[in-house]
Amino acid sequence: MKYIISFIGAGNMGSALAAAACKTVGPDRIIVTNRSLEKAKSLADRLGCHLAPNNLDAARDANFVMLGVKPQDIHQVTKELTPVLTGNQVLVTMAAGVAIDSLARCLDKPVPIIRILPNTPCAIGHGLILISASEKDKKHVSWLMDILKAAGSFQVIPESLMDSGCVAAGCSPAYAYMFIDAIAKGTQAVGLPYAIGLTCAANAVLGAAAMILETGKNPEELKNAVCSPGGSTIEGARVLEEGGLYNIVARAAEASYRRNIQLGKENE
Ligand SMILES: NC(=O)c1ccc[n+]([C@@H]2O[C@H](COP(=O)([O-])OP(=O)(O)OC[C@H]3O[C@@H](n4cnc5c(N)ncnc54)[C@H](OP(=O)(O)O)[C@@H]3O)[C@@H](O)[C@H]2O)c1
């Protein structure tokens, strides 16, 4: 086909993944479009890739067709694409809460569908993309990962785990920003300028995350290694535990999960 991947919807996530794909397959094999075409045009100009004037032209000649639209728009866009999609293409959805089956029902023929869940750090190449596909469509997953590899890393999971995985991978960057901001504000209150505190906290969280991933040790063990008896860290950790840190984060995760389920039902 003329294009390896097309992007329908050039918003935050669509444009981040289009930028990643351009790095791997080259802008000449990528085409983008968007409802307000100006937005897609500025993305195409920035990346040097092709611009399609409408969704049908974007989808017609691409191996993968990536839908970067909101959950409430995705069924209408999928129906619109039906006349041009063939079983030799792969439709990719990133819409939170929307099941593969519900998109398949919008099509009048079998078209492979892959569901992904990217997070915003994909914009700088440090993202995580959750991926699921039915057994028959799994063969297309490794090519898609190859196309998007500049966005970060991947975790293939069963679709039944997508709504909870979305909380851990997609929502949690927002939780982490709040935690880093809270550390910077807390240390500001004890005399450290906010900007210095923010740099320290962001680097500390980055390093702590790398410790978990690279050593394979569990967070409890790593925390205990910082908390020497009678030291300052253990005093702060005690306040966090007594203040209900674990409980409040669990409640946040449950609220995000419930909203994912609701989004899926609202957009069936
Ligand atoms: N942001 C995240 O952290 C995140 C994480 C995981 C998954 N997602 C999923 O990623 C998808 C996109 O999210 P986002 O944050 O990138 O949203 P966004 O910035 O609002 O982007 C959505 C884009 O879709 C375009 N669009 C809407 N209807 C269209 C249509 N009929 N044809 C062509 N383009 C159309 C919009 O164009 P206009 O501007 O002209 O309306 C907009 O540019 C959502 O399904 C979301 O669930 C997001």
The ligand as a Tripos MOL2 file, in Angstrom:
@<TRIPOS>MOLECULE
LIG
   48    52     1     0     0
SMALL
NO_CHARGES

@<TRIPOS>ATOM
      1 N1         -4.9100   11.7710   26.2360 N.am      1 LIG1
      2 C1         -4.5940   10.6160   26.8420 C.2       1 LIG1
      3 O1         -3.8570   10.5380   27.8230 O.2       1 LIG1
      4 C2         -5.1270    9.3210   26.2780 C.ar      1 LIG1
      5 C3         -4.6310    8.1160   26.7820 C.ar      1 LIG1
      6 C4         -5.0980    6.9230   26.2230 C.ar      1 LIG1
      7 C5         -6.0650    6.9500   25.2230 C.ar      1 LIG1
      8 N2         -6.5420    8.1530   24.7780 N.ar      1 LIG1
      9 C6         -7.5510    8.1170   23.7220 C.3       1 LIG1
     10 O2         -7.0110    8.7830   22.5950 O.3       1 LIG1
     11 C7         -8.0820    9.3390   21.8420 C.3       1 LIG1
     12 C8         -7.7390   10.7680   21.5100 C.3       1 LIG1
     13 O3         -7.5600   11.4890   22.7140 O.3       1 LIG1
     14 P1         -6.8570   12.8970   22.7080 P.3       1 LIG1
     15 O4         -6.5370   13.2090   24.1180 O.co2     1 LIG1
     16 O5         -5.7880   12.9220   21.6730 O.co2     1 LIG1
     17 O6         -8.0920   13.8040   22.2020 O.3       1 LIG1
     18 P2         -8.0680   15.1510   21.3300 P.3       1 LIG1
     19 O7         -6.8110   15.9030   21.5780 O.co2     1 LIG1
     20 O8         -9.3850   15.8250   21.5810 O.co2     1 LIG1
     21 O9         -8.0380   14.6120   19.8330 O.3       1 LIG1
     22 C9         -9.1450   14.0860   19.1670 C.3       1 LIG1
     23 C10        -9.0450   14.5540   17.7310 C.3       1 LIG1
     24 O10       -10.0120   13.8740   16.9510 O.3       1 LIG1
     25 C11       -10.5030   14.7870   15.9870 C.3       1 LIG1
     26 N3        -11.8030   14.3440   15.4780 N.ar      1 LIG1
     27 C12       -12.9820   14.3140   16.1420 C.ar      1 LIG1
     28 N4        -13.9480   13.8310   15.3450 N.ar      1 LIG1
     29 C13       -13.3530   13.5560   14.1570 C.ar      1 LIG1
     30 C14       -13.8370   13.0460   12.9270 C.ar      1 LIG1
     31 N5        -15.1310   12.7320   12.7540 N.pl3     1 LIG1
     32 N6        -12.9670   12.8850   11.9140 N.ar      1 LIG1
     33 C15       -11.6440   13.2210   12.0620 C.ar      1 LIG1
     34 N7        -11.1430   13.7180   13.2020 N.ar      1 LIG1
     35 C16       -11.9820   13.8900   14.2400 C.ar      1 LIG1
     36 C17       -10.5940   16.0810   16.7390 C.3       1 LIG1
     37 O11       -10.6490   17.1530   15.8080 O.3       1 LIG1
     38 P3        -11.2660   18.6050   16.2040 P.3       1 LIG1
     39 O12       -10.2070   19.2820   17.0080 O.co2     1 LIG1
     40 O13       -11.5000   19.2420   14.8860 O.co2     1 LIG1
     41 O14       -12.5150   18.3470   16.9710 O.co2     1 LIG1
     42 C18        -9.3130   16.0590   17.5580 C.3       1 LIG1
     43 O15        -8.2210   16.6490   16.8870 O.3       1 LIG1
     44 C19        -9.3440    9.1990   22.6960 C.3       1 LIG1
     45 O16       -10.1410    8.1580   22.1890 O.3       1 LIG1
     46 C20        -8.8290    8.8620   24.0730 C.3       1 LIG1
     47 O17        -9.7180    8.0090   24.7710 O.3       1 LIG1
     48 C21        -6.0810    9.3310   25.2670 C.ar      1 LIG1
@<TRIPOS>BOND
     1     1     2 1
     2     2     3 2
     3     2     4 1
     4     4     5 ar
     5     4    48 ar
     6     5     6 ar
     7     6     7 ar
     8     7     8 ar
     9     8     9 1
    10     8    48 ar
    11     9    10 1
    12     9    46 1
    13    10    11 1
    14    11    12 1
    15    11    44 1
    16    12    13 1
    17    13    14 1
    18    14    15 2
    19    14    16 1
    20    14    17 1
    21    17    18 1
    22    18    19 2
    23    18    20 1
    24    18    21 1
    25    21    22 1
    26    22    23 1
    27    23    24 1
    28    23    42 1
    29    24    25 1
    30    25    26 1
    31    25    36 1
    32    26    27 ar
    33    26    35 ar
    34    27    28 ar
    35    28    29 ar
    36    29    30 ar
    37    29    35 ar
    38    30    31 1
    39    30    32 ar
    40    32    33 ar
    41    33    34 ar
    42    34    35 ar
    43    36    37 1
    44    36    42 1
    45    37    38 1
    46    38    39 2
    47    38    40 1
    48    38    41 1
    49    42    43 1
    50    44    45 1
    51    44    46 1
    52    46    47 1
@<TRIPOS>SUBSTRUCTURE
     1 LIG1         1 GROUP 0 **** ****
